[in-house]
Amino acid sequence: MVRADTIVAISTAPGRAAIGVVRLTGPESWTVALKHIRIHPKPRVVRYTKFMIEKEILDDVIVVFYKSPDTYTGEDMVEISFHGNPLILSKAVRSMINSGARLAERGEFTKRAFLNGKMDLTMAEAVEKIVDSTSEVGIKIARKTMDGSLSKLVKSLRRDLLNLSASIEVRIDYPDEFDDKFNLDLSSITKKLKQVLSTYDPAKTAIEGVKVALLGAPNVGKSSILNALIGHERAIVTPIPGTTRDTVEAEIFVNGLRVKLIDTAGIRETQNEVEKIGVNRALKAAQEADIKVHIMDATASEKNSMKIPVDIRVVNKIDLAKKRFKGVLNVSAKTGRGIEELRERIMKLATSVTESMNAVDAVVVAERQYDLLKKSLNEIEEAERAQKNGYPIDVIDINIRKAIEFLDSLTGERYSDDILDIIFSNFCVGK
């Protein structure tokens, strides 16, 4: 249950800004606010007034009072907009703590919204993704989940599984009433679960951004190409092979999508211990990247081959070569030749990762959601195998019941305090 106390926190981002918002929620939120704001409160009416600490004016403010249960948390709430000076905001929070409020924990506003039935856990997790999303596509995807699209699908699947389980239990309790063999068809549920599970990777990419690893041997011009793509010098460039010993990252935004470019150490066999670390980090970056770009040197006698599957193959330093190379993108980081085409190819691949998201309703936006849906699918597939192998229907019912339990944990029908602490610990304090 929600603790019956009142909490307060700054709900806007740290730092200086034109406006900073302090938020209160709980049974005494109005009482605490009215110790500093001397007006007659009316729910959902915007008021301009002074925020007082004893007899001293702290700031001119805009205040809105909200009456339960029609609020974000389901409790009485107050939101006060100050000038966005951190000194003013922190002093206001301290004064309201002295007046009876408690400083909010991470994610406690949204946690209270869940515990008060304003949203389920899938919606609560989507709130965090909306705040953290690095792209417009990611915000749109998280918005779908916050609006309840995943929750509706899960409830529908749960209802279908409960009906199947009920049918099995009737046959177990009254076997003489049924002459036919029970045929359990779980194909529709399996299909829906696989479809929604397939949305996790592209959704994760849309929310966190696309990772592009620039890979290749030492001195092929990876750092020069990174600098050319972003339009300024981010990575150190020298003619000495092995200059880049660690990954260097830079970001560009195209069509509302964040693209993280990762310049890596040259991949080659080496006895240098420091360079070995760089090579290992390059290989790790390649593993984690959504797009892998293999860069080769046009002046090298041999074009080294990558053992790692790549998405784009590039020959750099084409300005120094006497020919063009077929089947690869010919570029020159020095003159800029081919750089725009390389950027366009990266963008095409990057946007293709998230384009499929526009056609789906229910989207998985968190690892916990994916894990529980996968476990539910595993139980259903186990039930299908049990039926195929002629197991008794009461054994099959055990798998169906377990699948339902995983779905209940997903939405929060079943939860523990430990799970809630893990979920909401990633939130900011004011959310």
C-alpha positions as CSV (number, residue, x, y, z in Angstrom):
1,M,0.0,0.0,0.0
2,V,1.0,3.6,-0.5
3,R,2.4,5.3,2.5
4,A,-0.1,7.9,3.8
5,D,2.5,10.8,3.8
6,T,3.1,13.7,1.6
7,I,6.2,14.0,-0.7
8,V,7.8,16.8,-2.6
9,A,10.5,17.1,-5.3
10,I,11.7,19.2,-8.1
11,S,10.2,17.7,-11.3
12,T,12.2,19.6,-13.9
13,A,15.7,18.9,-15.1
14,P,18.7,20.0,-13.1
15,G,20.3,23.3,-14.0
16,R,19.2,26.8,-14.7
17,A,16.1,27.4,-16.9
18,A,13.3,29.9,-17.4
19,I,11.0,27.8,-15.3
20,G,11.4,25.1,-12.6
21,V,8.6,23.1,-11.2
22,V,8.2,21.7,-7.7
23,R,5.6,19.0,-7.2
24,L,3.8,17.8,-4.1
25,T,1.5,14.7,-3.7
26,G,-0.2,13.1,-0.7
27,P,-3.0,13.8,1.7
28,E,-1.4,16.9,3.2
29,S,-0.1,18.4,-0.1
30,W,-2.6,21.2,-0.1
31,T,-2.0,22.0,3.6
32,V,1.8,22.1,3.1
33,A,1.5,24.4,0.0
34,L,-0.9,26.7,1.7
35,K,1.6,27.4,4.5
36,H,3.6,29.3,1.8
37,I,0.9,30.3,-0.7
38,R,-1.8,32.5,0.7
39,I,-4.7,32.0,-1.7
40,H,-8.0,30.2,-1.7
41,P,-7.3,27.0,-3.8
42,K,-9.6,25.8,-6.5
43,P,-8.8,22.5,-8.4
44,R,-7.3,22.9,-11.8
45,V,-7.3,26.7,-11.7
46,V,-4.0,28.4,-12.6
47,R,-3.1,31.1,-10.1
48,Y,-0.3,33.7,-10.0
49,T,0.8,34.5,-6.5
50,K,3.9,34.8,-4.1
51,F,5.7,31.9,-2.5
52,M,6.5,32.9,1.1
53,I,8.9,31.5,3.7
54,E,7.6,32.9,6.9
55,K,7.2,36.7,6.1
56,E,9.8,36.8,3.3
57,I,8.9,36.4,-0.4
58,L,11.0,33.7,-2.1
59,D,9.6,34.1,-5.6
60,D,6.6,34.9,-7.8
61,V,5.0,31.7,-8.8
62,I,2.3,30.0,-10.8
63,V,0.4,27.3,-8.8
64,V,-2.1,24.7,-9.7
65,F,-4.0,22.5,-7.2
66,Y,-5.3,19.1,-8.2
67,K,-7.9,17.1,-6.3
68,S,-7.9,13.3,-5.9
69,P,-8.7,10.9,-7.5
70,D,-8.4,12.7,-10.9
71,T,-4.7,13.3,-10.7
72,Y,-1.5,11.6,-12.0
73,T,-0.9,9.8,-8.6
74,G,-4.6,9.5,-7.7
75,E,-3.9,11.7,-4.6
76,D,-4.2,15.4,-3.9
77,M,-1.4,17.2,-5.8
78,V,0.1,20.7,-6.2
79,E,2.5,21.9,-8.9
80,I,4.3,25.2,-8.4
81,S,6.3,26.9,-11.2
82,F,9.2,29.1,-10.0
83,H,11.9,30.9,-11.9
84,G,14.3,28.2,-12.8
85,N,17.2,29.0,-10.5
86,P,18.4,25.9,-8.6
87,L,18.9,28.0,-5.4
88,I,15.3,29.1,-5.4
89,L,14.0,25.6,-6.1
90,S,16.1,23.9,-3.5
91,K,15.1,26.5,-0.9
92,A,11.4,26.0,-1.8
93,V,11.7,22.2,-1.3
94,R,13.5,22.6,2.0
95,S,10.8,24.9,3.3
96,M,8.1,22.5,2.3
97,I,9.9,19.6,4.0
98,N,10.0,21.8,7.1
99,S,6.3,22.3,6.7
100,G,5.5,18.5,6.8
101,A,6.4,17.0,3.5
102,R,9.1,14.4,2.8
103,L,11.6,14.4,0.0
104,A,10.4,12.0,-2.7
105,E,12.3,8.9,-3.6
106,R,13.2,8.0,-7.2
107,G,10.1,7.4,-9.3
108,E,7.9,7.7,-6.2
109,F,5.2,9.8,-8.0
110,T,4.8,7.2,-10.7
111,K,5.0,4.4,-8.1
112,R,2.1,5.9,-6.3
113,A,0.2,6.2,-9.6
114,F,0.7,2.4,-10.0
115,L,-0.3,1.5,-6.4
116,N,-3.4,3.7,-6.6
117,G,-4.5,2.0,-9.8
118,K,-3.9,4.9,-12.2
119,M,-1.7,2.7,-14.4
120,D,-0.2,-0.8,-14.6
121,L,3.5,-1.6,-14.6
122,T,3.8,-1.7,-18.4
123,M,2.5,1.9,-18.5
124,A,4.7,3.0,-15.6
125,E,7.8,1.6,-17.4
126,A,6.8,3.5,-20.6
127,V,6.8,6.8,-18.6
128,E,10.5,6.3,-18.0
129,K,11.1,5.5,-21.7
130,I,9.3,8.7,-22.7
131,V,11.6,10.7,-20.4
132,D,14.8,8.9,-21.6
133,S,14.0,8.5,-25.3
134,T,16.6,10.0,-27.6
135,S,14.4,10.2,-30.7
136,E,10.9,11.3,-31.8
137,V,10.3,7.7,-33.0
138,G,11.2,6.4,-29.5
139,I,8.8,8.9,-27.8
140,K,6.0,7.8,-30.1
141,I,6.6,4.1,-29.4
142,A,6.8,4.6,-25.6
143,R,3.6,6.7,-25.8
144,K,1.8,3.7,-27.3
145,T,2.7,1.6,-24.3
146,M,1.9,4.4,-21.8
147,D,-1.6,4.7,-23.4
148,G,-2.2,1.0,-22.6
149,S,-1.7,-0.8,-26.0
150,L,0.6,-3.5,-24.5
151,S,-1.6,-3.8,-21.4
152,K,-4.7,-4.4,-23.6
153,L,-3.0,-7.2,-25.5
154,V,-1.7,-8.8,-22.3
155,K,-5.2,-8.7,-20.7
156,S,-6.7,-10.2,-23.9
157,L,-4.1,-13.1,-23.9
158,R,-4.7,-13.6,-20.1
159,R,-8.5,-13.9,-20.7
160,D,-8.0,-16.4,-23.5
161,L,-5.6,-18.5,-21.3
162,L,-8.0,-18.4,-18.4
163,N,-10.9,-19.6,-20.6
164,L,-8.7,-22.5,-21.8
165,S,-7.7,-23.3,-18.2
166,A,-11.3,-23.3,-17.1
167,S,-12.3,-25.7,-19.9
168,I,-9.5,-28.1,-18.8
169,E,-10.6,-27.9,-15.1
170,V,-14.2,-28.6,-16.0
171,R,-13.1,-31.7,-17.9
172,I,-11.0,-32.8,-14.9
173,D,-13.8,-32.3,-12.4
174,Y,-16.5,-33.8,-14.6
175,P,-14.8,-36.3,-16.9
176,D,-18.0,-38.4,-17.5
177,E,-19.7,-35.4,-19.1
178,F,-17.3,-35.4,-22.1
179,D,-16.9,-38.1,-24.6
180,D,-14.6,-36.3,-27.1
181,K,-10.9,-35.9,-26.9
182,F,-9.9,-32.4,-25.7
183,N,-8.0,-30.6,-28.5
184,L,-6.1,-27.6,-27.1
185,D,-5.3,-24.9,-29.8
186,L,-2.7,-22.4,-28.6
187,S,-1.5,-21.3,-32.0
188,S,-3.2,-17.9,-32.0
189,I,-1.8,-17.0,-28.6
190,T,1.7,-18.2,-29.6
191,K,1.5,-16.1,-32.8
192,K,0.5,-13.0,-30.9
193,L,3.2,-13.4,-28.3
194,K,5.9,-13.9,-31.0
195,Q,4.7,-10.8,-32.8
196,V,4.9,-8.6,-29.8
197,L,8.2,-10.0,-28.7
198,S,9.7,-9.1,-32.1
199,T,9.0,-5.4,-31.4
200,Y,11.6,-5.2,-28.5
201,D,14.8,-4.8,-30.5
202,P,13.6,-2.1,-32.9
203,A,11.8,-0.3,-30.0
204,K,15.0,-0.4,-27.9
205,T,16.9,1.0,-30.9
206,A,14.4,3.8,-31.4
207,I,14.5,4.8,-27.7
208,E,18.2,4.5,-27.1
209,G,19.4,5.4,-30.6
210,V,21.3,3.6,-33.4
211,K,24.9,2.5,-32.8
212,V,27.2,2.6,-35.8
213,A,30.6,1.0,-35.4
214,L,33.4,2.1,-37.8
215,L,35.7,-1.0,-38.2
216,G,38.9,-1.8,-40.0
217,A,42.6,-2.3,-39.9
218,P,44.9,0.4,-38.4
219,N,45.4,3.6,-40.4
220,V,42.6,3.1,-42.9
221,G,41.1,6.4,-41.9
222,K,38.3,5.5,-39.5
223,S,38.9,8.5,-37.4
224,S,39.0,10.8,-40.4
225,I,35.7,9.4,-41.6
226,L,34.1,9.9,-38.2
227,N,35.2,13.6,-38.3
228,A,33.9,14.0,-41.8
229,L,30.5,12.6,-41.0
230,I,30.0,14.9,-38.0
231,G,31.6,17.9,-39.6
232,H,34.3,18.7,-37.0
233,E,37.3,17.1,-35.4
234,R,36.2,14.7,-32.7
235,A,38.8,11.9,-33.1
236,I,42.6,12.4,-33.2
237,V,44.0,11.8,-36.7
238,T,47.7,11.0,-37.3
239,P,49.6,8.9,-40.0
240,I,50.8,6.6,-37.3
241,P,49.0,3.2,-37.3
242,G,47.3,2.4,-34.0
243,T,46.7,6.0,-32.9
244,T,43.2,5.1,-31.7
245,R,43.5,2.9,-28.7
246,D,40.0,3.2,-27.3
247,T,36.6,3.8,-28.8
248,V,35.7,7.4,-29.6
249,E,32.0,8.3,-29.8
250,A,30.1,11.1,-31.5
251,E,26.4,11.7,-32.1
252,I,24.4,13.1,-35.0
253,F,20.6,13.5,-35.3
254,V,18.8,12.8,-38.5
255,N,15.0,12.8,-39.0
256,G,14.6,12.8,-35.2
257,L,16.7,9.7,-34.7
258,R,19.9,9.7,-32.7
259,V,22.8,8.0,-34.4
260,K,25.9,7.2,-32.3
261,L,29.0,6.8,-34.4
262,I,31.8,4.7,-32.7
263,D,35.4,5.0,-33.9
264,T,37.3,1.9,-32.9
265,A,40.9,0.8,-32.7
266,G,42.4,-0.9,-35.7
267,I,41.7,-4.6,-35.7
268,R,44.8,-6.6,-36.2
269,E,47.1,-9.1,-34.5
270,T,49.4,-7.3,-32.1
271,Q,51.8,-8.0,-29.2
272,N,51.3,-4.6,-27.7
273,E,49.2,-5.1,-24.5
274,V,47.6,-1.6,-24.7
275,E,46.7,-2.0,-28.3
276,K,45.3,-5.5,-27.5
277,I,42.8,-3.9,-25.1
278,G,41.8,-1.4,-27.9
279,V,41.3,-4.3,-30.3
280,N,39.1,-6.2,-27.9
281,R,37.0,-3.1,-27.3
282,A,36.6,-2.7,-31.0
283,L,35.3,-6.2,-31.3
284,K,32.9,-5.6,-28.4
285,A,31.7,-2.4,-30.1
286,A,31.1,-4.4,-33.3
287,Q,29.1,-7.0,-31.4
288,E,26.8,-4.3,-29.8
289,A,26.4,-2.2,-32.9
290,D,23.2,-2.0,-34.9
291,I,25.2,-1.1,-38.1
292,K,28.7,-2.2,-38.9
293,V,30.8,-0.2,-41.4
294,H,34.0,-1.9,-42.7
295,I,36.5,0.7,-43.8
296,M,39.5,-0.3,-46.1
297,D,42.5,1.6,-47.5
298,A,42.5,2.3,-51.2
299,T,46.3,2.5,-51.2
300,A,46.9,-0.8,-49.5
301,S,48.1,-3.7,-51.6
302,E,45.5,-6.0,-50.1
303,K,42.0,-5.3,-48.9
304,N,41.7,-7.1,-45.6
305,S,38.5,-9.0,-45.0
306,M,36.5,-8.8,-41.8
307,K,35.5,-12.0,-40.1
308,I,32.6,-10.0,-38.6
309,P,29.5,-9.7,-40.9
310,V,29.2,-6.0,-41.9
311,D,26.4,-3.8,-43.4
312,I,28.4,-1.3,-45.4
313,R,31.8,-1.8,-47.0
314,V,33.9,1.4,-47.7
315,V,37.2,2.1,-49.4
316,N,38.7,5.3,-48.1
317,K,41.6,7.5,-49.5
318,I,40.2,7.1,-53.0
319,D,41.8,10.4,-53.9
320,L,45.2,8.7,-53.7
321,A,44.1,5.7,-55.8
322,K,44.3,5.3,-59.6
323,K,41.0,3.4,-59.9
324,R,37.6,2.9,-58.5
325,F,36.6,-0.2,-56.6
326,K,33.5,-2.2,-57.5
327,G,31.0,-3.5,-55.0
328,V,32.0,-1.0,-52.3
329,L,31.5,2.7,-51.5
330,N,34.4,4.8,-52.7
331,V,35.1,7.7,-50.4
332,S,37.8,10.3,-49.4
333,A,37.6,11.7,-45.9
334,K,40.2,14.2,-47.0
335,T,38.2,15.7,-49.9
336,G,34.8,14.8,-48.8
337,R,34.1,12.6,-51.8
338,G,31.4,10.0,-51.1
339,I,30.9,11.1,-47.5
340,E,27.4,12.3,-48.1
341,E,26.5,9.0,-49.8
342,L,27.9,7.1,-46.8
343,R,25.8,9.3,-44.5
344,E,22.7,8.5,-46.5
345,R,23.4,4.8,-46.5
346,I,23.8,4.8,-42.7
347,M,20.6,6.8,-42.4
348,K,18.7,4.4,-44.6
349,L,19.7,1.4,-42.6
350,A,19.1,3.3,-39.3
351,T,15.6,4.3,-40.2
352,S,14.7,0.9,-41.5
353,V,15.3,-0.5,-38.0
354,T,12.4,1.6,-36.7
355,E,10.1,1.9,-39.7
356,S,8.2,-1.3,-38.8
357,M,7.1,0.3,-35.5
358,N,4.6,2.5,-37.2
359,A,2.5,-0.5,-38.2
360,V,2.2,-2.1,-34.8
361,D,0.1,-1.2,-31.8
362,A,1.5,-3.2,-28.9
363,V,5.2,-2.6,-28.3
364,V,7.6,-4.0,-25.7
365,V,9.8,-1.2,-24.4
366,A,11.5,-2.7,-21.4
367,E,13.8,-5.7,-20.8
368,R,11.6,-6.9,-17.9
369,Q,8.6,-6.9,-20.2
370,Y,10.4,-8.9,-22.8
371,D,11.7,-11.4,-20.2
372,L,8.2,-12.1,-18.8
373,L,6.5,-12.4,-22.2
374,K,9.3,-14.8,-23.3
375,K,8.7,-16.9,-20.2
376,S,5.0,-16.9,-20.8
377,L,5.6,-18.0,-24.4
378,N,7.9,-20.8,-23.2
379,E,5.2,-22.2,-20.9
380,I,2.7,-22.2,-23.7
381,E,5.0,-23.9,-26.1
382,E,5.7,-26.5,-23.4
383,A,1.9,-27.0,-23.1
384,E,1.8,-27.6,-26.9
385,R,4.6,-30.2,-26.7
386,A,2.9,-31.9,-23.7
387,Q,-0.4,-32.2,-25.7
388,K,1.5,-33.5,-28.7
389,N,3.3,-36.2,-26.6
390,G,0.0,-37.3,-25.0
391,Y,0.4,-35.9,-21.5
392,P,-2.7,-35.7,-19.3
393,I,-4.6,-32.4,-19.5
394,D,-4.0,-31.6,-15.9
395,V,-0.2,-31.4,-16.6
396,I,-0.9,-29.1,-19.6
397,D,-3.0,-26.9,-17.3
398,I,0.0,-26.4,-15.0
399,N,1.9,-24.8,-17.9
400,I,-1.1,-22.6,-18.8
401,R,-1.4,-21.4,-15.3
402,K,2.3,-20.5,-15.1
403,A,2.0,-18.6,-18.4
404,I,-0.9,-16.6,-16.8
405,E,1.3,-15.9,-13.7
406,F,4.1,-14.4,-15.9
407,L,1.5,-12.1,-17.6
408,D,0.2,-11.1,-14.2
409,S,3.7,-10.1,-13.1
410,L,4.1,-8.1,-16.3
411,T,1.1,-5.9,-15.6
412,G,1.5,-5.8,-11.9
413,E,-1.4,-8.0,-10.9
414,R,1.3,-9.9,-9.0
415,Y,4.2,-7.9,-7.7
416,S,6.7,-7.6,-4.8
417,D,8.2,-4.6,-3.1
418,D,11.6,-5.7,-4.4
419,I,10.4,-5.7,-8.0
420,L,8.9,-2.2,-7.6
421,D,12.1,-0.9,-6.1
422,I,14.1,-2.1,-9.1
423,I,11.6,-0.7,-11.6
424,F,11.3,2.8,-10.1
425,S,14.9,3.2,-9.0
426,N,15.8,4.1,-12.6
427,F,13.4,7.1,-12.6
428,C,14.3,10.7,-11.8
429,V,13.3,11.9,-8.3
430,G,10.5,14.2,-9.6
431,K,8.8,11.5,-11.7
